[in-house]
């Protein structure tokens, strides 16, 4: 189904899209496999484009990590975008094996 969706549906779609790109996001951090977490705050615009609005990165992250994360995230589009901007918090690392 295409078209506008509710905020909770959009948030779930964002999480699925970010999880699907998890390896690319981990490569940006340069800390794949370490127990540290990175917290990303990501918004979806009504157009379906994702936008990185903020990030808390582990101390071992490469200095270019933020640019890389932004590049990966802005290439993601979700279908069924919400009628207004929705923001989610997505965590990388920690429990990954």
Phi, psi and omega per residue, in radians:
X1 nan 2.319 3.105
X2 -1.911 2.936 -3.133
X3 1.911 -3.096 -3.074
X4 -1.198 2.475 3.078
X5 -2.165 2.960 3.099
X6 -1.243 2.938 -3.115
X7 -1.108 -0.712 -3.111
X8 -1.186 -0.654 3.077
X9 -1.142 -0.700 3.114
X10 -1.156 -0.713 3.134
X11 -1.099 -0.722 3.111
X12 -1.132 -0.693 3.126
X13 -1.138 -0.689 3.097
X14 -1.096 -0.827 -3.132
X15 -1.042 -0.748 3.109
X16 -1.074 -0.764 -3.124
X17 -1.126 -0.725 3.130
X18 -1.203 -0.693 3.107
X19 -1.106 -0.708 3.121
X20 -1.090 -0.515 3.126
X21 -1.746 0.318 -3.063
X22 -0.969 -0.727 -3.133
X23 -1.143 -0.723 3.111
X24 -1.114 -0.688 3.116
X25 -1.165 -0.709 3.106
X26 -1.116 -0.691 3.102
X27 -1.059 -0.623 3.104
X28 -1.054 -0.667 -3.119
X29 -1.269 -0.517 -3.109
X30 1.232 0.327 -3.119
X31 -2.257 0.478 -3.126
X32 -0.948 2.314 3.110
X33 1.617 -0.268 3.096
X34 -1.410 2.633 -3.068
X35 -1.316 -0.072 -3.134
X36 -1.245 2.682 3.122
X37 -1.952 2.654 2.944
X38 -2.068 2.445 3.123
X39 -1.990 2.160 -3.139
X40 -1.954 2.366 3.012
X41 -1.886 2.051 -3.023
X42 -2.191 2.376 3.101
X43 -1.985 2.665 3.003
X44 -1.997 2.244 3.110
X45 -1.411 2.796 3.090
X46 -0.971 -0.384 3.104
X47 -1.311 -0.243 -3.092
X48 1.713 -0.073 3.138
X49 -1.404 2.369 3.080
X50 -1.525 2.584 -3.128
X51 -2.365 2.237 3.043
X52 -1.371 2.037 -3.105
X53 -1.713 -0.463 3.029
X54 -2.896 2.829 3.136
X55 -2.623 2.422 2.985
X56 -1.953 1.970 -3.011
X57 -1.845 2.620 3.073
X58 -1.181 2.742 -3.084
X59 -1.071 -0.445 -3.121
X60 -1.511 0.065 -3.096
X61 -1.177 2.515 3.072
X62 -1.058 2.668 -3.109
X63 -1.176 -0.378 3.112
X64 -1.632 0.140 -3.060
X65 -1.022 -0.761 -3.093
X66 -1.094 -0.740 3.101
X67 -1.094 -0.740 3.139
X68 -1.124 -0.818 3.114
X69 -1.008 -0.789 3.140
X70 -1.055 -0.748 3.137
X71 -1.074 -0.817 -3.136
X72 -1.106 -0.810 -3.054
X73 -1.185 -0.720 -3.101
X74 -1.238 -0.222 3.061
X75 -1.456 -0.189 -3.105
X76 -1.505 2.331 3.043
X77 -2.155 2.503 3.066
X78 -2.045 2.539 3.083
X79 -1.489 2.787 3.115
X80 1.143 0.763 -3.102
X81 -1.060 2.629 -3.124
X82 -1.265 2.850 3.113
X83 -1.204 -0.406 3.074
X84 -2.435 2.964 -3.061
X85 -1.076 2.375 3.101
X86 -2.177 2.402 3.127
X87 -2.084 2.417 3.071
X88 -2.239 2.792 3.031
X89 -1.882 2.253 -3.124
X90 -2.190 2.294 -3.133
X91 -1.869 2.401 3.060
X92 -1.970 2.593 3.065
X93 1.438 -2.793 -3.136
X94 1.312 -1.576 -3.043
X95 -1.534 0.057 -3.082
X96 -1.242 2.513 3.114
X97 -2.220 nan nan
